[in-house]
Amino acid sequence: MVTDHDQPTAVLRSSRLPGLPDPLISGLIVVLLFVAALITLAVEVLFLPLYIGSLAFPVVALLAAPINIALVYGMESVTDRVGFTFAPIVVWVFGFLVCASRGPGGDIMLGSDGRTLLLLACGVLAPAGYLYYRSNVSR
């Protein structure tokens, strides 16, 4: 009789759900994560020019890192493909580029300053570093 204890242990990716969920539920989770990426970007862009007195205080840019890592972490419950787990960040970057471009009236939501660069760096580099770590942790 073969039991689970007799099987060789392999280093597997941690999964929040036992196995992959139903395709309908997976699709719903993916859509919700994409919408969450756009909503969090909108909040980050709106609160990026926050000042405390006369000092610029871009705390929202620093909060983009753990929020986007959480989006990637959520995608890991749907798929095991490392490339697809970065999909919410691709949606986030697309929204960032839309906010950085000129609108029909010539308005720009994101200025050309260090706060915008900090938002982009924290929003992209932190989840990329997390995915790099997750893809190499099993080696």
PASEGU-448506 format. One record per residue: z, x, y of N, C-alpha, C, CB in turn. Coordinates in pm, 1 decimal, padded with zeros to 6 digits, always signed. Glycine has a CB too. Example, Ala and Ser with C-alpha at 12.3 -4.5 7.8 and 13.67 -1.06 7.14 Angstrom:
<sites>
+----------+----------+----------+----------+----------+----------+----------+----------+----------+----------+----------+----------+
:     n.zz :     n.xx :     n.yy :    ca.zz :    ca.xx :    ca.yy :     c.zz :     c.xx :     c.yy :    cb.zz :    cb.xx :    cb.yy :
+----------+----------+----------+----------+----------+----------+----------+----------+----------+----------+----------+----------+
: +00780.0 : +01319.0 : -00569.0 : +00780.0 : +01230.0 : -00450.0 : +00780.0 : +01320.0 : -00330.0 : +00904.6 : +01130.8 : -00447.3 :
: +00708.0 : +01285.0 : -00225.0 : +00714.0 : +01367.0 : -00106.0 : +00787.0 : +01290.0 : +00003.0 : +00572.5 : +01408.4 : -00059.8 :
+----------+----------+----------+----------+----------+----------+----------+----------+----------+----------+----------+----------+
</sites>
This chain:
<sites>
+----------+----------+----------+----------+----------+----------+----------+----------+----------+----------+----------+----------+
:     n.zz :     n.xx :     n.yy :    ca.zz :    ca.xx :    ca.yy :     c.zz :     c.xx :     c.yy :    cb.zz :    cb.xx :    cb.yy :
+----------+----------+----------+----------+----------+----------+----------+----------+----------+----------+----------+----------+
: +00000.0 : +00084.6 : -00116.7 : +00000.0 : +00000.0 : +00000.0 : +00000.0 : +00089.6 : +00123.6 : +00121.8 : -00096.5 : -00000.6 :
: -00091.6 : +00061.9 : +00213.9 : -00104.6 : +00140.7 : +00335.2 : -00043.1 : +00063.6 : +00450.5 : -00252.6 : +00174.9 : +00364.2 :
: +00045.1 : +00127.9 : +00520.8 : +00107.5 : +00065.3 : +00636.6 : +00065.7 : +00139.3 : +00762.4 : +00261.5 : +00063.8 : +00622.8 :
: +00107.7 : +00086.7 : +00874.8 : +00075.7 : +00150.5 : +01001.8 : +00140.2 : +00287.5 : +01014.7 : +00119.3 : +00062.4 : +01116.5 :
: +00250.8 : +00306.9 : +00946.8 : +00320.4 : +00434.9 : +00958.0 : +00246.7 : +00545.1 : +00882.5 : +00463.2 : +00422.1 : +00905.4 :
: +00161.6 : +00507.8 : +00786.7 : +00086.5 : +00606.7 : +00709.7 : -00040.2 : +00652.0 : +00781.8 : +00050.5 : +00550.0 : +00573.7 :
: -00081.8 : +00580.6 : +00881.9 : -00203.2 : +00614.4 : +00954.2 : -00177.2 : +00734.7 : +01044.7 : -00253.4 : +00493.7 : +01036.6 :
: -00278.3 : +00821.4 : +01061.0 : -00259.2 : +00933.0 : +01153.7 : -00250.9 : +00880.2 : +01296.3 : -00374.1 : +01036.3 : +01140.6 :
: -00164.5 : +00942.5 : +01372.3 : -00148.5 : +00898.8 : +01510.4 : -00254.0 : +00965.1 : +01596.5 : -00007.2 : +00931.0 : +01562.9 :
: -00318.6 : +00887.7 : +01675.3 : -00420.5 : +00937.6 : +01767.2 : -00376.4 : +00904.3 : +01908.8 : -00561.3 : +00876.2 : +01735.8 :
: -00412.5 : +00988.9 : +01998.9 : -00380.5 : +00964.0 : +02138.2 : -00482.5 : +00864.4 : +02191.0 : -00380.4 : +01096.2 : +02222.2 :
: -00435.9 : +00745.0 : +02221.5 : -00522.9 : +00638.9 : +02270.2 : -00484.8 : +00605.3 : +02413.0 : -00514.2 : +00513.6 : +02180.0 :
: -00578.8 : +00544.5 : +02483.1 : -00551.7 : +00498.3 : +02618.3 : -00454.2 : +00381.6 : +02609.1 : -00683.4 : +00456.8 : +02692.3 :
: -00362.2 : +00377.5 : +02701.0 : -00268.2 : +00266.6 : +02701.2 : -00340.2 : +00140.3 : +02747.0 : -00146.4 : +00297.1 : +02792.1 :
: -00306.8 : +00031.1 : +02684.7 : -00369.5 : -00095.7 : +02718.7 : -00260.0 : -00196.6 : +02747.6 : -00463.1 : -00145.5 : +02604.6 :
: -00273.1 : -00265.5 : +02859.3 : -00174.9 : -00364.9 : +02894.0 : -00189.8 : -00488.8 : +02807.0 : -00186.7 : -00401.0 : +03040.4 :
: -00309.1 : -00517.6 : +02762.2 : -00332.7 : -00633.3 : +02677.1 : -00363.0 : -00585.3 : +02535.8 : -00448.9 : -00720.5 : +02732.2 :
: -00316.4 : -00655.8 : +02433.7 : -00348.3 : -00614.1 : +02296.8 : -00496.2 : -00640.7 : +02266.9 : -00258.1 : -00688.5 : +02194.4 :
: -00576.2 : -00537.3 : +02270.2 : -00720.5 : -00552.8 : +02252.5 : -00783.6 : -00600.1 : +02381.5 : -00751.9 : -00651.1 : +02138.6 :
: -00911.9 : -00616.0 : +02379.6 : -00981.1 : -00664.1 : +02498.6 : -00973.4 : -00816.2 : +02503.9 : -01128.7 : -00616.5 : +02499.9 :
: -00951.7 : -00873.2 : +02622.3 : -00940.4 : -01019.1 : +02632.1 : -01075.4 : -01087.2 : +02612.1 : -00881.8 : -01058.8 : +02767.6 :
: -01070.7 : -01217.1 : +02607.9 : -01189.5 : -01301.1 : +02595.6 : -01287.8 : -01266.2 : +02707.8 : -01151.4 : -01452.3 : +02600.3 :
: -01419.6 : -01267.6 : +02680.4 : -01516.7 : -01231.1 : +02784.7 : -01508.0 : -01316.2 : +02910.0 : -01654.8 : -01240.4 : +02730.0 :
: -01474.6 : -01443.2 : +02896.5 : -01460.1 : -01529.5 : +03013.9 : -01341.3 : -01486.1 : +03098.6 : -01443.9 : -01676.1 : +02971.4 :
: -01231.2 : -01456.4 : +03034.1 : -01112.5 : -01409.8 : +03106.0 : -01138.2 : -01272.2 : +03166.1 : -00989.9 : -01405.4 : +03012.3 :
: -01207.8 : -01186.8 : +03093.5 : -01241.5 : -01054.3 : +03146.6 : -01327.0 : -01065.9 : +03271.6 : -01314.5 : -00970.7 : +03040.8 :
: -01426.7 : -01153.3 : +03268.1 : -01511.0 : -01173.5 : +03385.3 : -01432.6 : -01226.4 : +03503.2 : -01623.4 : -01267.9 : +03353.0 :
: -01338.3 : -01317.5 : +03477.3 : -01253.8 : -01371.3 : +03583.3 : -01164.7 : -01262.5 : +03642.7 : -01168.2 : -01486.3 : +03529.8 :
: -01110.0 : -01176.4 : +03558.7 : -01026.2 : -01065.9 : +03607.3 : -01108.5 : -00970.6 : +03693.4 : -00962.7 : -00989.3 : +03488.8 :
: -01230.6 : -00940.5 : +03650.4 : -01317.1 : -00849.9 : +03726.3 : -01349.3 : -00909.9 : +03863.0 : -01447.5 : -00820.6 : +03648.2 :
: -01384.8 : -01037.4 : +03866.7 : -01416.7 : -01102.9 : +03994.5 : -01294.1 : -01103.8 : +04085.3 : -01467.1 : -01247.6 : +03971.1 :
: -01177.6 : -01134.0 : +04030.5 : -01055.2 : -01135.3 : +04111.2 : -01021.9 : -00996.2 : +04164.8 : -00937.9 : -01188.7 : +04028.7 :
: -01045.2 : -00893.2 : +04085.8 : -01020.1 : -00757.4 : +04133.6 : -01118.7 : -00717.7 : +04243.4 : -01028.3 : -00658.1 : +04017.6 :
: -01244.0 : -00761.8 : +04232.8 : -01342.0 : -00734.1 : +04338.9 : -01302.0 : -00805.0 : +04468.3 : -01484.0 : -00778.7 : +04295.1 :
: -01259.6 : -00929.5 : +04456.9 : -01216.3 : -01005.0 : +04575.2 : -01090.0 : -00941.6 : +04633.7 : -01190.7 : -01154.4 : +04539.2 :
: -01000.3 : -00897.6 : +04547.8 : -00878.4 : -00831.4 : +04596.0 : -00911.8 : -00701.8 : +04669.0 : -00782.9 : -00802.6 : +04479.0 :
: -01011.8 : -00629.0 : +04621.2 : -01053.4 : -00505.4 : +04689.0 : -01103.4 : -00536.6 : +04829.3 : -01163.5 : -00432.5 : +04608.0 :
: -01182.1 : -00642.2 : +04844.6 : -01233.8 : -00677.2 : +04976.9 : -01124.1 : -00731.4 : +05068.8 : -01345.4 : -00780.0 : +04963.6 :
: -01031.7 : -00808.2 : +05014.1 : -00922.4 : -00860.7 : +05096.2 : -00831.0 : -00748.4 : +05143.5 : -00841.5 : -00964.8 : +05017.8 :
: -00797.1 : -00657.0 : +05053.9 : -00710.8 : -00546.5 : +05095.2 : -00781.5 : -00456.8 : +05196.7 : -00667.3 : -00464.1 : +04973.1 :
: -00912.2 : -00438.6 : +05181.2 : -00986.2 : -00360.6 : +05281.2 : -00981.2 : -00428.9 : +05416.6 : -01132.4 : -00340.6 : +05237.6 :
: -00997.7 : -00560.3 : +05419.0 : -00993.9 : -00633.6 : +05546.4 : -00857.5 : -00617.7 : +05613.8 : -01025.0 : -00783.7 : +05523.6 :
: -00750.6 : -00626.6 : +05538.4 : -00616.7 : -00609.4 : +05595.0 : -00597.5 : -00466.1 : +05643.3 : -00508.6 : -00645.8 : +05491.3 :
: -00645.9 : -00370.0 : +05565.1 : -00632.5 : -00229.3 : +05605.5 : -00711.1 : -00200.5 : +05733.4 : -00680.4 : -00136.5 : +05492.6 :
: -00830.4 : -00255.0 : +05744.5 : -00911.3 : -00232.3 : +05864.2 : -00847.4 : -00299.5 : +05985.3 : -01054.6 : -00284.8 : +05843.5 :
: -00792.5 : -00418.4 : +05967.4 : -00731.8 : -00489.0 : +06080.0 : -00604.1 : -00421.5 : +06130.5 : -00701.3 : -00631.5 : +06040.3 :
: -00525.7 : -00362.5 : +06040.6 : -00401.1 : -00299.5 : +06081.3 : -00413.5 : -00148.4 : +06100.6 : -00294.9 : -00328.4 : +05979.7 :
: -00531.9 : -00092.3 : +06086.7 : -00550.0 : +00051.9 : +06103.8 : -00520.4 : +00097.3 : +06246.3 : -00691.4 : +00091.3 : +06066.1 :
: -00559.5 : +00023.9 : +06350.2 : -00528.9 : +00071.7 : +06485.7 : -00386.7 : +00040.0 : +06532.2 : -00626.4 : +00012.0 : +06582.8 :
: -00291.6 : +00033.6 : +06440.7 : -00153.2 : +00002.7 : +06473.7 : -00090.6 : +00118.3 : +06552.5 : -00072.0 : -00025.8 : +06345.3 :
: -00021.7 : +00083.9 : +06658.8 : +00048.3 : +00182.6 : +06742.2 : +00196.1 : +00149.2 : +06746.7 : -00010.6 : +00186.7 : +06885.7 :
: +00278.1 : +00252.0 : +06748.7 : +00420.5 : +00237.0 : +06776.4 : +00443.6 : +00310.3 : +06907.3 : +00512.3 : +00293.8 : +06658.5 :
: +00461.3 : +00234.9 : +07011.9 : +00467.7 : +00293.8 : +07145.8 : +00329.8 : +00346.1 : +07182.9 : +00573.9 : +00408.0 : +07152.5 :
: +00321.2 : +00473.2 : +07214.3 : +00191.7 : +00534.0 : +07246.2 : +00141.2 : +00622.1 : +07132.6 : +00202.1 : +00616.0 : +07374.3 :
: +00204.6 : +00615.8 : +07016.0 : +00169.2 : +00699.2 : +06901.8 : +00092.3 : +00616.7 : +06798.4 : +00295.9 : +00761.3 : +06838.3 :
: -00024.8 : +00667.9 : +06758.9 : -00101.4 : +00600.2 : +06653.8 : -00024.8 : +00612.7 : +06522.2 : -00245.8 : +00660.6 : +06640.5 :
: -00015.0 : +00503.0 : +06450.1 : +00065.7 : +00497.8 : +06328.1 : -00016.3 : +00435.4 : +06215.5 : +00196.7 : +00417.5 : +06351.5 :
: -00105.5 : +00512.1 : +06152.1 : -00193.4 : +00455.1 : +06049.4 : -00127.9 : +00447.9 : +05911.6 : -00320.2 : +00536.4 : +06040.1 :
: -00015.8 : +00378.6 : +05901.6 : +00053.6 : +00367.6 : +05773.6 : -00030.9 : +00289.9 : +05672.8 : +00190.3 : +00299.5 : +05792.2 :
: -00118.1 : +00203.9 : +05720.4 : -00202.6 : +00124.2 : +05630.4 : -00299.1 : +00214.8 : +05554.8 : -00281.0 : +00016.4 : +05709.5 :
: -00343.2 : +00322.6 : +05618.1 : -00432.5 : +00416.7 : +05549.3 : -00359.6 : +00481.9 : +05432.7 : -00484.9 : +00524.7 : +05647.1 :
: -00231.8 : +00509.8 : +05449.8 : -00155.1 : +00568.9 : +05340.4 : -00125.2 : +00466.6 : +05230.6 : -00024.5 : +00627.8 : +05393.7 :
: -00118.5 : +00339.7 : +05266.8 : -00097.5 : +00235.1 : +05166.2 : -00224.3 : +00204.7 : +05086.5 : -00047.7 : +00108.0 : +05233.1 :
: -00339.5 : +00247.3 : +05136.9 : -00464.8 : +00223.8 : +05064.7 : -00466.4 : +00298.2 : +04931.8 : -00584.8 : +00266.6 : +05150.1 :
: -00401.6 : +00413.4 : +04924.7 : -00401.8 : +00492.0 : +04800.7 : -00335.1 : +00417.6 : +04684.7 : -00331.0 : +00625.1 : +04823.3 :
: -00209.5 : +00374.4 : +04696.2 : -00150.4 : +00304.5 : +04581.1 : -00214.6 : +00168.8 : +04553.0 : -00002.5 : +00285.5 : +04603.8 :
: -00263.6 : +00101.4 : +04656.1 : -00328.3 : -00027.7 : +04633.5 : -00456.2 : -00010.0 : +04553.7 : -00358.4 : -00097.2 : +04766.8 :
: -00538.4 : +00088.9 : +04588.2 : -00663.2 : +00110.5 : +04515.7 : -00638.2 : +00167.1 : +04376.6 : -00753.9 : +00204.0 : +04594.1 :
: -00532.1 : +00244.8 : +04360.1 : -00495.7 : +00289.2 : +04225.0 : -00455.9 : +00168.3 : +04140.5 : -00379.4 : +00393.3 : +04229.8 :
: -00387.0 : +00071.5 : +04200.7 : -00349.6 : -00049.9 : +04127.6 : -00473.2 : -00130.3 : +04087.9 : -00255.5 : -00136.7 : +04212.6 :
: -00576.3 : -00131.4 : +04172.6 : -00700.8 : -00200.4 : +04136.7 : -00766.5 : -00133.9 : +04016.2 : -00798.4 : -00201.9 : +04256.2 :
: -00769.4 : -00002.3 : +04014.7 : -00826.7 : +00070.5 : +03901.4 : -00741.6 : +00048.0 : +03777.0 : -00837.6 : +00221.8 : +03932.8 :
: -00610.8 : +00047.5 : +03794.1 : -00518.8 : +00023.1 : +03682.4 : -00541.9 : -00115.8 : +03622.7 : -00372.0 : +00037.2 : +03729.1 :
: -00569.2 : -00212.5 : +03709.3 : -00598.9 : -00347.1 : +03661.5 : -00729.5 : -00354.5 : +03584.8 : -00603.4 : -00442.5 : +03777.0 :
: -00828.5 : -00276.5 : +03627.1 : -00956.9 : -00275.5 : +03556.1 : -00944.6 : -00213.4 : +03417.9 : -01061.2 : -00200.0 : +03637.1 :
: -00845.8 : -00127.7 : +03397.6 : -00826.5 : -00067.0 : +03266.0 : -00785.1 : -00169.6 : +03160.9 : -00722.1 : +00043.0 : +03274.1 :
: -00733.5 : -00283.9 : +03203.8 : -00696.9 : -00387.5 : +03107.1 : -00819.4 : -00463.9 : +03057.8 : -00596.8 : -00484.6 : +03169.1 :
: -00932.1 : -00448.9 : +03127.3 : -01053.5 : -00521.6 : +03092.1 : -01149.5 : -00434.7 : +03012.4 : -01122.3 : -00573.3 : +03217.4 :
: -01157.9 : -00307.3 : +03045.6 : -01256.8 : -00220.2 : +02982.4 : -01197.2 : -00083.7 : +02953.9 : -01381.0 : -00206.3 : +03070.9 :
: -01256.0 : -00014.3 : +02857.7 : -01216.6 : +00122.7 : +02826.6 : -01313.4 : +00223.7 : +02886.2 : -01207.8 : +00142.1 : +02676.2 :
: -01423.0 : +00176.2 : +02944.0 : -01521.8 : +00266.9 : +03004.0 : -01470.2 : +00317.2 : +03137.9 : -01659.0 : +00196.1 : +03021.9 :
: -01459.8 : +00448.4 : +03149.3 : -01402.3 : +00508.1 : +03269.4 : -01489.3 : +00479.3 : +03390.8 : -01385.0 : +00659.0 : +03251.4 :
: -01620.1 : +00480.0 : +03374.1 : -01708.9 : +00454.9 : +03486.6 : -01694.4 : +00315.1 : +03543.7 : -01850.4 : +00477.3 : +03445.2 :
: -01670.3 : +00217.1 : +03458.5 : -01658.2 : +00080.1 : +03506.6 : -01522.2 : +00052.2 : +03568.5 : -01683.3 : -00016.4 : +03393.9 :
: -01422.1 : +00131.2 : +03534.2 : -01291.2 : +00108.7 : +03594.7 : -01290.8 : +00145.0 : +03742.9 : -01184.9 : +00189.1 : +03521.1 :
: -01390.1 : +00220.1 : +03788.6 : -01400.6 : +00257.1 : +03929.2 : -01476.1 : +00151.5 : +04010.0 : -01469.6 : +00392.1 : +03942.8 :
: -01521.1 : +00043.2 : +03947.0 : -01602.0 : -00059.5 : +04013.4 : -01532.1 : -00124.9 : +04133.0 : -01639.4 : -00165.9 : +03913.6 :
: -01401.1 : -00156.1 : +04130.2 : -01339.8 : -00212.7 : +04250.6 : -01342.8 : -00116.3 : +04369.2 : -01196.5 : -00252.5 : +04221.4 :
: -01339.1 : +00012.4 : +04341.8 : -01344.2 : +00110.4 : +04449.9 : -01485.1 : +00116.5 : +04507.6 : -01300.0 : +00250.0 : +04399.9 :
: -01586.0 : +00096.4 : +04424.4 : -01723.2 : +00090.8 : +04474.5 : -01739.2 : -00030.0 : +04567.4 : -01824.8 : +00083.3 : +04356.7 :
: -01682.2 : -00143.7 : +04529.8 : -01684.6 : -00261.8 : +04616.0 : -01608.2 : -00233.4 : +04744.6 : -01624.4 : -00384.4 : +04543.2 :
: -01494.8 : -00164.8 : +04734.5 : -01415.2 : -00129.3 : +04851.4 : -01495.1 : -00038.9 : +04945.7 : -01284.6 : -00060.0 : +04808.4 :
: -01564.9 : +00059.9 : +04890.6 : -01645.3 : +00151.3 : +04972.8 : -01761.6 : +00076.3 : +05037.7 : -01698.5 : +00269.0 : +04887.4 :
: -01823.9 : -00015.1 : +04965.4 : -01931.2 : -00095.9 : +05023.9 : -01878.6 : -00175.0 : +05143.3 : -01991.3 : -00191.6 : +04918.4 :
: -01762.9 : -00237.3 : +05128.4 : -01701.5 : -00309.6 : +05239.5 : -01664.7 : -00216.4 : +05353.9 : -01578.1 : -00383.9 : +05191.9 :
: -01618.9 : -00095.9 : +05321.8 : -01586.4 : +00003.4 : +05424.1 : -01710.5 : +00039.4 : +05505.0 : -01526.3 : +00129.5 : +05360.0 :
: -01822.1 : +00058.8 : +05435.8 : -01946.0 : +00092.9 : +05505.9 : -01994.5 : -00022.8 : +05593.1 : -02054.8 : +00131.6 : +05405.4 :
: -01974.9 : -00145.3 : +05547.2 : -02010.9 : -00261.2 : +05629.2 : -01923.2 : -00265.4 : +05753.8 : -01996.4 : -00392.8 : +05548.2 :
: -01794.2 : -00238.0 : +05739.3 : -01704.0 : -00238.6 : +05854.8 : -01733.0 : -00122.5 : +05949.8 : -01558.7 : -00232.2 : +05808.1 :
: -01785.9 : -00012.7 : +05898.9 : -01814.6 : +00103.7 : +05982.4 : -01948.7 : +00092.2 : +06054.6 : -01813.1 : +00229.2 : +05898.0 :
: -02031.2 : -00003.1 : +06016.7 : -02161.9 : -00017.8 : +06081.5 : -02152.3 : -00116.5 : +06197.6 : -02268.8 : -00064.8 : +05979.6 :
: -02252.1 : -00113.6 : +06280.9 : -02254.7 : -00202.4 : +06397.9 : -02288.7 : -00345.1 : +06355.3 : -02357.2 : -00151.9 : +06502.9 :
: -02223.1 : -00438.1 : +06420.5 : -02251.9 : -00578.5 : +06397.0 : -02364.3 : -00625.8 : +06486.2 : -02128.0 : -00663.0 : +06419.5 :
: -02394.6 : -00755.2 : +06483.7 : -02504.3 : -00806.5 : +06564.7 : -02480.5 : -00793.3 : +06714.8 : -02528.4 : -00950.0 : +06530.8 :
: -02356.8 : -00793.2 : +06758.6 : -02327.1 : -00778.3 : +06900.1 : -02299.9 : -00634.9 : +06940.0 : -02210.2 : -00862.9 : +06936.4 :
: -02313.5 : -00542.0 : +06847.0 : -02287.6 : -00401.4 : +06875.1 : -02142.9 : -00360.9 : +06853.1 : -02326.4 : -00370.5 : +07015.5 :
: -02061.3 : -00450.9 : +06798.4 : -01920.8 : -00420.0 : +06774.5 : -01905.4 : -00337.8 : +06646.7 : -01837.8 : -00549.4 : +06765.5 :
: -01808.6 : -00248.1 : +06647.6 : -01775.9 : -00167.1 : +06529.9 : -01628.1 : -00188.5 : +06499.8 : -01808.3 : -00014.0 : +06553.1 :
: -01596.4 : -00222.8 : +06376.6 : -01457.7 : -00247.1 : +06339.2 : -01380.3 : -00118.0 : +06318.3 : -01452.0 : -00330.8 : +06213.9 :
: -01449.9 : -00013.8 : +06270.5 : -01386.2 : +00115.1 : +06246.6 : -01439.4 : +00216.4 : +06346.2 : -01410.1 : +00163.1 : +06101.6 :
: -01351.0 : +00283.2 : +06414.3 : -01392.7 : +00383.2 : +06511.1 : -01423.5 : +00516.9 : +06444.4 : -01285.5 : +00401.3 : +06616.8 :
: -01472.4 : +00608.9 : +06524.2 : -01502.4 : +00743.4 : +06474.7 : -01385.5 : +00834.6 : +06509.0 : -01635.9 : +00798.2 : +06535.6 :
: -01278.2 : +00822.4 : +06433.5 : -01161.5 : +00905.3 : +06458.2 : -01095.7 : +00943.9 : +06327.3 : -01062.0 : +00833.1 : +06548.7 :
: -00986.0 : +01014.4 : +06337.3 : -00917.0 : +01064.0 : +06218.9 : -00855.5 : +00955.3 : +06134.0 : -00811.6 : +01159.2 : +06259.0 :
: -00818.5 : +00843.0 : +06195.7 : -00759.6 : +00733.7 : +06117.6 : -00859.5 : +00674.7 : +06018.9 : -00708.1 : +00624.1 : +06210.5 :
: -00984.7 : +00663.4 : +06062.7 : -01088.3 : +00611.1 : +05974.0 : -01114.5 : +00707.4 : +05858.7 : -01217.9 : +00585.2 : +06052.1 :
: -01117.0 : +00835.8 : +05889.7 : -01135.3 : +00935.9 : +05784.5 : -01017.5 : +00936.1 : +05687.5 : -01153.0 : +01075.3 : +05846.1 :
: -00896.9 : +00918.5 : +05739.7 : -00778.8 : +00911.5 : +05654.0 : -00784.3 : +00789.4 : +05564.0 : -00651.4 : +00908.9 : +05738.4 :
: -00829.7 : +00675.9 : +05617.3 : -00843.6 : +00555.5 : +05535.4 : -00944.7 : +00576.7 : +05424.0 : -00885.1 : +00436.4 : +05621.8 :
: -01058.3 : +00636.5 : +05456.4 : -01159.6 : +00662.5 : +05353.4 : -01108.6 : +00759.8 : +05248.9 : -01287.3 : +00716.9 : +05416.6 :
: -01042.2 : +00866.0 : +05292.9 : -00991.9 : +00966.5 : +05197.9 : -00885.6 : +00907.2 : +05106.2 : -00934.3 : +01087.5 : +05273.2 :
: -00790.1 : +00833.6 : +05163.0 : -00684.6 : +00774.7 : +05079.6 : -00738.3 : +00664.6 : +04989.3 : -00573.1 : +00719.2 : +05167.0 :
: -00837.3 : +00590.8 : +05038.4 : -00891.9 : +00480.4 : +04959.9 : -00980.7 : +00523.0 : +04846.0 : -00967.5 : +00390.3 : +05047.6 :
: -01039.3 : +00643.6 : +04854.3 : -01132.5 : +00687.5 : +04750.5 : -01076.5 : +00803.5 : +04667.7 : -01264.6 : +00728.6 : +04813.7 :
: -01017.4 : +00900.9 : +04732.6 : -00974.1 : +01020.6 : +04660.5 : -00855.0 : +00995.5 : +04568.8 : -00939.3 : +01129.1 : +04758.6 :
: -00763.0 : +00910.4 : +04609.1 : -00647.2 : +00882.2 : +04524.0 : -00687.7 : +00812.8 : +04393.7 : -00546.7 : +00795.7 : +04599.6 :
: -00770.9 : +00706.1 : +04396.1 : -00813.0 : +00648.0 : +04268.3 : -00902.8 : +00741.2 : +04187.3 : -00885.3 : +00517.6 : +04292.8 :
: -00982.6 : +00824.1 : +04256.2 : -01066.6 : +00920.2 : +04183.2 : -00979.1 : +01022.8 : +04112.0 : -01165.4 : +00991.4 : +04279.4 :
: -00873.3 : +01067.4 : +04178.6 : -00780.1 : +01159.3 : +04114.1 : -00708.2 : +01094.7 : +03996.9 : -00678.9 : +01209.6 : +04214.4 :
: -00672.1 : +00968.1 : +04012.6 : -00607.7 : +00896.2 : +03902.9 : -00702.3 : +00883.1 : +03783.4 : -00561.7 : +00757.0 : +03949.8 :
: -00828.5 : +00849.9 : +03809.7 : -00924.6 : +00838.8 : +03699.6 : -00950.6 : +00973.3 : +03634.4 : -01055.8 : +00779.6 : +03749.2 :
: -00953.1 : +01079.8 : +03713.9 : -00969.3 : +01213.8 : +03657.1 : -00852.6 : +01246.6 : +03565.0 : -00980.5 : +01319.4 : +03768.8 :
: -00733.7 : +01214.0 : +03608.8 : -00615.9 : +01237.8 : +03525.0 : -00621.8 : +01154.3 : +03397.6 : -00487.4 : +01206.3 : +03602.9 :
: -00656.0 : +01024.0 : +03409.9 : -00661.5 : +00935.9 : +03292.8 : -00769.3 : +00977.3 : +03193.3 : -00685.5 : +00793.0 : +03336.7 :
: -00881.0 : +01029.7 : +03243.3 : -00987.4 : +01069.0 : +03150.7 : -00955.7 : +01200.0 : +03080.4 : -01119.5 : +01081.3 : +03224.6 :
: -00868.8 : +01280.6 : +03137.2 : -00835.6 : +01409.7 : +03075.5 : -00699.1 : +01412.3 : +03009.2 : -00841.6 : +01518.0 : +03178.6 :
: -00623.9 : +01304.3 : +03015.5 : -00490.3 : +01303.6 : +02957.1 : -00496.5 : +01302.7 : +02803.8 : -00411.4 : +01182.1 : +03007.4 :
: -00602.6 : +01251.4 : +02745.6 : -00610.8 : +01244.1 : +02598.8 : -00663.4 : +01372.3 : +02538.0 : -00699.2 : +01128.5 : +02556.6 :
: -00706.0 : +01467.0 : +02619.1 : -00759.1 : +01592.5 : +02564.3 : -00651.0 : +01689.2 : +02529.1 : -00852.8 : +01657.0 : +02661.1 :
+----------+----------+----------+----------+----------+----------+----------+----------+----------+----------+----------+----------+
</sites>
